[in-house]
Amino acid sequence: KGLFQPQPVWKSLPCEIYISYLLAGQYKIIPPEGPVIGVIGRGVILPCQLKVDITPQKLAVQWTFTGSTARIEMTSYDGKMPHNPILEDKAYQGRTEFFQLEFIKGNVSLHLKGVQLSDRGQYSCSVFFENWYDEVVLDLHVAAEGDEASVFLDGPVGWGIGLTCKSQGWFPEPEVVWMNSKGPVQRDQVTTQNIRTSSGVFDVVSSMTLQPGSDKEVSCRIVNNLLNTSSESRVLIS
């Protein structure tokens, strides 16, 4: 179905030229250093960089998404079609953008706008230049930064005071840590629910009981380990 299908180079080049061509490796795509992390609602750059400068008029690029339930040829660029070089799948209409001024520098990365939870998956960048072809595959992980954590007093619970910490809109499932002056509160003293919403993100509700003689200042910290970010709220019981 793809617009461009790789043709074996060895069929069009004499053996000795083909071997030297391979050894040169001049058009190799620089592989990604690791997964790319996109934040829901923001844009993300899917990197695809060649080692050398190229001529855009001889260039063709195909970006393809492979998720858990779908494979979509998102967008493509064909330098041989100067009047309409870019084709975009309707599922991604208005959400993808090439850096065309950077093509000459070998940069065929893609800007994916308005990241959604459904964008999680693998992306392949296929590059065709004259008789040469290469492809690189990268993983996109998706995360969401939840809103500010808030701690509420629930009133008396036995001899102690009940506290509840709430926050909304996290992905992936966050970690909740209650702290006092001595460090983290033991997990068996805390009850936490990460509730998955219809949009796929998590709302957090975590409760603990402040016992008589305990620290009067307690904090609730909600951590997104993928983004290495957190939201913290403190409460002082007078």
TAHURA-V669786 format. One line per field, one symbol per residue. phi: phi as a letter, one per 20 degrees, with the letter a starting at -180 (. if undefined). psi: psi as a letter, one per 40 degrees, with the letter a starting at -180 (. if undefined). Layout:
BEGIN
phi = ???
psi = ???
END
This chain:
BEGIN
phi = .ffcdfdgfffdcggffffffffflfdffffffrfedddgndebeefbcefcfcegfdecccdcdcdfcbccefbbccfedfebfddcfffdgmdcbeeffegfenedfcedelgdffffqdcddddcbledbbbcdcddedcceffffcdceenfcmedceccdcacndafgeddceccfepffgffecdccdefefenedddcccbdeegnfgedccddddeffelcbcccdcdee
psi = didhhhhhdedeiiddddddddddfdehhhiieaihhihheiiihhhhhieiiihdeeihhhhhhhadeihhgdiihheegddgehhhideeheeihigdeeddeehfihhhighideehaihhhhhhhbeiiiiihihhihihhiihihhiheahhbeahhihhiiifihahihhhhiaeeahhideeihhhhhhideeihihhhiihhiheiiehiihhhhhddefiihihihhh.
END
